[in-house]
């Protein structure tokens, strides 16, 4: 069976020819999307814990 569009994007950015559901991968990202309501609170929580990055 072929890969979904999400699987194709993850494979392309992780260096794998194919990825499957449940597989753990590391990949380079182009964009990060954040929700306008929850993101500021999440960033504040990380800063309060001394975390500069995720």
ChimeraX commands (.cxc) that place a marker at each C-alpha (Angstrom):
marker #1 position 0.00,0.00,0.00 radius 0.5
marker #1 position 1.20,3.55,-0.70 radius 0.5
marker #1 position 1.97,6.23,1.84 radius 0.5
marker #1 position -0.33,9.08,2.81 radius 0.5
marker #1 position 0.73,12.63,1.94 radius 0.5
marker #1 position 1.79,13.14,5.59 radius 0.5
marker #1 position 3.92,9.99,5.48 radius 0.5
marker #1 position 5.50,11.14,2.22 radius 0.5
marker #1 position 6.40,14.52,3.73 radius 0.5
marker #1 position 7.82,12.93,6.87 radius 0.5
marker #1 position 9.83,10.43,4.82 radius 0.5
marker #1 position 11.23,13.20,2.61 radius 0.5
marker #1 position 12.35,15.26,5.62 radius 0.5
marker #1 position 13.72,12.36,7.66 radius 0.5
marker #1 position 15.88,10.74,5.00 radius 0.5
marker #1 position 13.85,7.54,4.87 radius 0.5
marker #1 position 12.44,6.07,1.66 radius 0.5
marker #1 position 9.29,5.09,3.55 radius 0.5
marker #1 position 7.76,5.65,7.00 radius 0.5
marker #1 position 4.95,3.73,8.67 radius 0.5
marker #1 position 2.45,4.61,11.42 radius 0.5
marker #1 position 3.98,4.20,14.86 radius 0.5
marker #1 position 7.55,4.63,13.62 radius 0.5
marker #1 position 9.69,7.10,15.59 radius 0.5
marker #1 position 11.67,9.44,13.36 radius 0.5
marker #1 position 13.68,12.64,13.55 radius 0.5
marker #1 position 13.15,15.09,10.74 radius 0.5
marker #1 position 14.01,18.60,9.68 radius 0.5
marker #1 position 11.06,21.00,9.82 radius 0.5
marker #1 position 10.25,23.92,7.55 radius 0.5
marker #1 position 7.39,25.50,9.48 radius 0.5
marker #1 position 5.95,25.49,12.98 radius 0.5
marker #1 position 2.27,26.35,13.40 radius 0.5
marker #1 position 1.02,27.52,16.77 radius 0.5
marker #1 position -2.47,28.09,18.12 radius 0.5
marker #1 position -2.97,31.73,19.10 radius 0.5
marker #1 position -4.68,30.92,22.41 radius 0.5
marker #1 position -2.60,28.07,23.87 radius 0.5
marker #1 position 0.88,28.87,22.55 radius 0.5
marker #1 position 1.63,31.91,24.77 radius 0.5
marker #1 position 0.67,29.92,27.88 radius 0.5
marker #1 position 2.79,26.97,26.79 radius 0.5
marker #1 position 5.79,29.22,26.09 radius 0.5
marker #1 position 5.40,30.89,29.50 radius 0.5
marker #1 position 5.32,27.47,31.16 radius 0.5
marker #1 position 8.55,26.46,29.40 radius 0.5
marker #1 position 10.24,29.75,30.36 radius 0.5
marker #1 position 9.15,29.33,34.00 radius 0.5
marker #1 position 10.89,25.94,33.98 radius 0.5
marker #1 position 14.09,27.42,32.54 radius 0.5
marker #1 position 13.69,25.79,29.13 radius 0.5
marker #1 position 14.93,27.88,26.23 radius 0.5
marker #1 position 13.93,25.38,23.54 radius 0.5
marker #1 position 11.82,22.31,22.98 radius 0.5
marker link #1:1,2 radius 0.2
marker link #1:2,3 radius 0.2
marker link #1:3,4 radius 0.2
marker link #1:4,5 radius 0.2
marker link #1:5,6 radius 0.2
marker link #1:6,7 radius 0.2
marker link #1:7,8 radius 0.2
marker link #1:8,9 radius 0.2
marker link #1:9,10 radius 0.2
marker link #1:10,11 radius 0.2
marker link #1:11,12 radius 0.2
marker link #1:12,13 radius 0.2
marker link #1:13,14 radius 0.2
marker link #1:14,15 radius 0.2
marker link #1:15,16 radius 0.2
marker link #1:16,17 radius 0.2
marker link #1:17,18 radius 0.2
marker link #1:18,19 radius 0.2
marker link #1:19,20 radius 0.2
marker link #1:20,21 radius 0.2
marker link #1:21,22 radius 0.2
marker link #1:22,23 radius 0.2
marker link #1:23,24 radius 0.2
marker link #1:24,25 radius 0.2
marker link #1:25,26 radius 0.2
marker link #1:26,27 radius 0.2
marker link #1:27,28 radius 0.2
marker link #1:28,29 radius 0.2
marker link #1:29,30 radius 0.2
marker link #1:30,31 radius 0.2
marker link #1:31,32 radius 0.2
marker link #1:32,33 radius 0.2
marker link #1:33,34 radius 0.2
marker link #1:34,35 radius 0.2
marker link #1:35,36 radius 0.2
marker link #1:36,37 radius 0.2
marker link #1:37,38 radius 0.2
marker link #1:38,39 radius 0.2
marker link #1:39,40 radius 0.2
marker link #1:40,41 radius 0.2
marker link #1:41,42 radius 0.2
marker link #1:42,43 radius 0.2
marker link #1:43,44 radius 0.2
marker link #1:44,45 radius 0.2
marker link #1:45,46 radius 0.2
marker link #1:46,47 radius 0.2
marker link #1:47,48 radius 0.2
marker link #1:48,49 radius 0.2
marker link #1:49,50 radius 0.2
marker link #1:50,51 radius 0.2
marker link #1:51,52 radius 0.2
marker link #1:52,53 radius 0.2
marker link #1:53,54 radius 0.2
view
